[in-house]
Amino acid sequence: VLFIAHWIACVWYIVAVSESPHENTWLDAFGYRDKPILEIYIAALYWSFATMTTVGYGEIHPVNSREQIFGMLTMLLACGVFAFFIGNIGGLIRSLDSESAKFRAKNKAIKKFLVERDVPLPLQTKVKRYLQFLWANGRDFGKENKNRDEGILGLMSNHLRGEVMLQLLGSSIKITPFLSDIPSSMLRRLCERCLTKAAHAPGDVVYEEGELASSMHFLVSGRVKVVYVGGAEREEFVDSGGYFGELALFLEALREGTARCIRFSETVALKRSEVIKLLPMYPKTKKRYEKMCRSLADGGGVYVLKRKGAGVSVQWSDDFEEGDEDSVENGEELEGVDEYGLDRGGTCRDGLMEVVMVICMIGTLCVVLPACVA
């Protein structure tokens, strides 16, 4: 503004001195013709500021048509200059307020997210303090991800994101085969970076029969129907807090059913490849995982297989020892076989002995009861 005012003052002086000697100018009208150049410059600069700020003219004003024309041009220029600077200043203020508004909106969305998921209050406080730290250090809150939850989780550190995801999936993990018994540090690492969250509309297919199974799924909210068409067609329903497709965690095989959402649903996928990447850090868990994979691949019965939600749930049998592999390989089958899997209950020989004992007891009662009546 000072630079423009300086040049306007200079041109205002040039307009006056360029007139003919007989033309009356502001230099003559206000007695500045014979004054020092510094006083003339100050007077011209004064007129320049008065014109640019549109406060009205004081003791100096145009006295001929050329000066009047230049005065009008100066007013037009001043309007553009002031509009430009005032607009920029207003934009800067709005920008600062906009960033604050984005932070408040994001903070509100995060609070709603944590409350809806029943996250404990101490963990909620921890998340809020972390976000305030990000805001204080200039983190951009304006970038939006594919969905709200991804945007919120993406703002958190790996460790904090792992804690929140572990809290969200805690009930599902506690009943999940293999995962329920892995070290807590491994579980936290899985939750930190190995889980993929997705939202589905009613009718969406999570996976189809015949496709290569690479991940198991946790159902955070909603309802999913899994349809099996091989042999006798059957349906399984999975509700919030359940899981499905868990055999993909152990076997690289084709899906035996199609999982379709029947409500708006949120799922979290855990890939087998991500589990395998972490196993070298946990030798005992790796050994146990490999045993489960071998047994399932060979069709052995050294693990308890039960229906939980949809798909076959696999659980480690604590009473299984290394030497028991021989008895399984020699053809001793587990009883309790149903259409959904195997429920380990003992060998066929043990079952036969129980039947014989029941028959003996019935025979004894048949002999004793008539004698007592007589």
Secondary structure, DSSP 8 states (H G I E B T S, - for coil): -HHHHHHHHHHHHHHHHTS-TTS--HHHHTT-TTS-HHHHHHHHHHHHHHHHTT----S----SHHHHHHHHHHHHHHHHHHHHHHHHHHHHHHHHHHHHHHHHHHHHHHHHHHHHTT--HHHHHHHHHHHHHHHHTT-------SSHHHHHHHHS-HHHHHHHHHHHHHHHHHTSTTGGGS-HHHHHHHHHHSEEEEEE-TT-EEE-TTSB--EEEEEEESEEEEEE-SSS-EEEEEETT-EE-GGGGT---B-SEEEEESSSEEEEEEEHHHHHHHGGG-HHHHHHHHHHHHHHHHT--SEEEEE-SBSEEEEE-TT--TTHHHHHHTT--BS--BTTB-----BHHHHHHHHHHHHHHHHHHHHHHHHHH-
